[in-house]
Amino acid sequence: EAGVTQFPSHSVIEKGQTVTLRCDPISGHDNLYWYRRVMGKEIKFLLHFVKESKQDESGMPNNRFLAERTGGTYSTLKVQPAELEDSGVYFCASSPHPYEQYFGPGTRLTVT
Amino acid sequence: RKEVEQDPGPFNVPEGATVAFNCTYSNSASQSFFWYRQDCRKEPKLLMSVYSSGNEDGRFTAQLNRASQYISLLIRDSKLSDSATYLCVVNPKKSSGDKLTFGTGTRLAVRP
């Protein structure tokens, strides 16, 4: 069974540009989560989808971040405009039920 | 105060040693607890869930003390392949859904 996949694996952009990260969950997993780890800090929750609905977006840092999950399959996370403090590793996770989450390899975002 | 606190280490131990990691959490209403393992520049992977009665999986034993809000992980007969960062992870409360709260991780290095 294929795991969670994320694209791109790395992205380097300039401050003020836009970046879109993509996550493909494990097939059949209704729950999809985004997390972020900035350098030196712990992994932090951003938001949670159940199918196409946002269940919890309490971790989204500000309105420069927009997450979508059209059709309840893959999800995108757009950062517009990117700021230096947005640099970090963005992880996506999926689960078929609460409590057991499977993580993707992450997208390493560098904003210069 | 951080929601989940861990000693960052690193713990440097010889092969065959027994090593223990501890973690404390601040939210007494927390419902579920996990240890994840993260290799360098990789995604977190679930190592084991932690139950009040304690649980064991091969060389790994996890314990939870709800009264003290304390979680532990014991690794016996350390292998070189155990070298990684071990993340203490808590699900804050049932009603918040499944967002996970991570500690910063404890780094383990097992030497020959």
Interface residues (C-beta under 8 A of the other chain):
Chain A: V4 N31 Y33 Y35 K41 E42 I43 K44 F45 H48 Q55 D56 S58 G59 F91 S95 P98 Y99 E100 Q101 Y102 F103 G104 P105 G106
Chain B: K2 V4 S32 K42 E43 P44 K45 L46 S49 L87 N91 S96 G97 D98 K99 L100 T101 F102 G103 T104 G105
